[in-house]
Amino acid sequence: MNCRRFTANVSDLIAGRLDPVLAAEMSRHAAECARCAAELSAERRLRSAFEAVDGPVAEIDLRVALAARISAAATSRVRPARAWLRPVFALAGGAGLAAVLALLSIPRSAPPSSPVEVDETRVVRLVADMQPAPEGALDPWPENAGVAPLSLASSFAEEGR
């Protein structure tokens, strides 16, 4: 037995709701632990103070009155206040289902079957031709001498790459 478990069950010990084995274990613990013994004593004083107070006298038997109200409610047909909402929710659910089905029926474009082939040499040349060359620099591609940079770009676009 530890103090945390004792504290959790002390009220049930005073009320006599514990099984005898646990009650004996808690009594042994209270005999050994001063803190739990003080808590047990305080709980007993509190319980006796509550029992000493006279409670209010009920004018009617609440159990009988409650049972009468429950049986009356069970026999009467009470229509829900918002019965008109049922068809609204049914229509909204149907519209939502139709929207989901419509979205699922839209054909999807298939991904390309093979990757697009890119001529890396032409891409490098295109980018290099777009950069301004410093004055007096030699053309790195002499075979393109006299070809305007835009003609390379347009030929690249015409091939569909």
C-alpha positions as CSV (number, residue, x, y, z in Angstrom):
1,M,0.0,0.0,0.0
2,N,1.3,3.5,-0.8
3,C,0.1,6.9,0.3
4,R,-1.4,7.8,-3.1
5,R,-3.6,4.6,-3.1
6,F,-4.6,5.2,0.5
7,T,-5.7,8.8,-0.2
8,A,-7.7,7.6,-3.2
9,N,-9.6,5.0,-1.1
10,V,-9.9,6.6,2.3
11,S,-13.5,7.8,1.8
12,D,-14.6,4.3,0.7
13,L,-12.8,2.9,3.8
14,I,-14.8,5.1,6.1
15,A,-18.1,4.3,4.3
16,G,-17.4,0.6,4.5
17,R,-17.4,0.0,0.7
18,L,-14.1,-1.7,0.5
19,D,-13.5,-5.5,0.5
20,P,-12.1,-6.7,3.8
21,V,-8.6,-7.5,2.4
22,L,-8.1,-4.0,1.1
23,A,-9.6,-2.5,4.2
24,A,-7.1,-4.5,6.4
25,E,-4.2,-3.4,4.2
26,M,-5.2,0.3,4.5
27,S,-5.6,0.0,8.3
28,R,-2.1,-1.5,8.6
29,H,-0.7,1.3,6.4
30,A,-2.5,4.0,8.6
31,A,-0.9,2.4,11.6
32,E,2.6,2.7,10.1
33,C,2.3,6.1,8.3
34,A,1.6,9.2,10.3
35,R,0.4,11.3,7.4
36,C,-2.2,8.7,6.3
37,A,-3.3,8.2,9.9
38,A,-3.9,12.0,10.1
39,E,-5.9,11.9,6.9
40,L,-8.0,9.0,8.1
41,S,-8.7,10.8,11.3
42,A,-9.7,14.0,9.4
43,E,-11.9,12.0,7.1
44,R,-13.7,10.3,10.1
45,R,-14.3,13.8,11.7
46,L,-15.7,15.1,8.5
47,R,-18.0,12.1,8.0
48,S,-19.3,12.4,11.6
49,A,-19.9,16.2,11.1
50,F,-21.9,15.5,8.0
51,E,-24.0,12.9,9.8
52,A,-24.7,15.2,12.7
53,V,-26.3,17.8,10.5
54,D,-30.1,17.4,10.0
55,G,-30.9,17.3,6.3
56,P,-33.8,19.0,4.7
57,V,-37.1,17.2,4.9
58,A,-38.6,16.5,1.4
59,E,-42.3,17.2,1.1
60,I,-42.8,14.6,-1.6
61,D,-41.0,11.4,-2.3
62,L,-38.7,12.2,-5.2
63,R,-38.4,8.6,-6.4
64,V,-42.2,8.4,-6.8
65,A,-42.4,11.7,-8.6
66,L,-39.4,10.9,-10.9
67,A,-40.9,7.5,-11.8
68,A,-44.2,9.1,-12.6
69,R,-42.5,11.7,-14.9
70,I,-40.5,9.0,-16.7
71,S,-43.5,6.8,-17.3
72,A,-45.5,9.8,-18.6
73,A,-42.8,10.8,-21.0
74,A,-42.5,7.2,-22.2
75,T,-46.2,6.9,-23.0
76,S,-46.7,10.3,-24.7
77,R,-45.6,10.8,-28.3
78,V,-43.5,13.9,-28.3
79,R,-42.6,15.2,-31.8
80,P,-39.1,16.6,-32.1
81,A,-39.0,20.4,-32.3
82,R,-36.8,20.3,-35.4
83,A,-38.4,17.5,-37.4
84,W,-38.3,19.6,-40.6
85,L,-34.5,19.3,-40.5
86,R,-34.5,15.6,-41.5
87,P,-35.3,16.2,-45.2
88,V,-32.8,19.1,-45.3
89,F,-30.0,16.9,-44.0
90,A,-31.0,14.1,-46.4
91,L,-30.9,16.5,-49.4
92,A,-27.6,17.9,-48.2
93,G,-26.1,14.5,-47.9
94,G,-27.4,13.5,-51.3
95,A,-25.9,16.6,-52.8
96,G,-22.6,15.9,-51.1
97,L,-22.5,12.4,-52.4
98,A,-23.3,13.6,-56.0
99,A,-20.4,16.1,-55.8
100,V,-18.0,13.4,-54.7
101,L,-19.1,11.1,-57.4
102,A,-18.8,13.9,-60.0
103,L,-15.3,14.6,-58.8
104,L,-14.3,11.0,-59.0
105,S,-15.7,10.7,-62.5
106,I,-13.4,13.4,-64.0
107,P,-10.8,11.8,-66.1
108,R,-7.2,12.4,-65.0
109,S,-4.5,13.1,-67.5
110,A,-2.0,10.3,-67.6
111,P,1.6,11.0,-66.7
112,P,4.1,11.0,-69.6
113,S,5.0,7.5,-70.5
114,S,8.7,8.4,-70.9
115,P,10.8,11.3,-69.6
116,V,11.4,14.2,-72.0
117,E,14.8,14.0,-73.6
118,V,16.8,17.2,-73.3
119,D,19.9,17.9,-75.4
120,E,22.0,19.4,-72.6
121,T,24.6,20.8,-75.0
122,R,21.9,22.9,-76.8
123,V,20.6,24.1,-73.4
124,V,24.0,25.2,-72.3
125,R,24.6,27.0,-75.6
126,L,21.3,28.7,-75.4
127,V,22.0,30.0,-71.9
128,A,25.5,31.0,-72.8
129,D,24.2,32.9,-75.9
130,M,21.8,34.8,-73.7
131,Q,24.7,36.0,-71.5
132,P,26.5,39.1,-72.7
133,A,30.1,38.1,-73.7
134,P,32.9,40.4,-72.4
135,E,34.6,42.6,-74.9
136,G,37.3,40.8,-76.8
137,A,36.3,37.3,-75.6
138,L,36.6,34.4,-78.0
139,D,33.4,32.6,-79.1
140,P,33.4,29.2,-77.3
141,W,31.5,27.7,-80.2
142,P,33.1,28.8,-83.5
143,E,30.7,26.7,-85.5
144,N,27.9,29.2,-84.5
145,A,29.8,32.2,-85.8
146,G,27.4,34.6,-87.4
147,V,24.3,33.0,-85.9
148,A,22.2,35.3,-83.8
149,P,21.4,34.0,-80.2
150,L,17.7,34.3,-80.8
151,S,17.9,32.0,-83.8
152,L,19.2,29.3,-81.5
153,A,16.3,29.9,-79.1
154,S,13.8,29.8,-81.9
155,S,15.3,26.6,-83.3
156,F,15.2,25.0,-79.9
157,A,11.5,26.0,-79.5
158,E,10.6,24.7,-83.0
159,E,11.9,21.3,-82.2
160,G,9.5,21.0,-79.3
161,R,12.0,20.6,-76.6
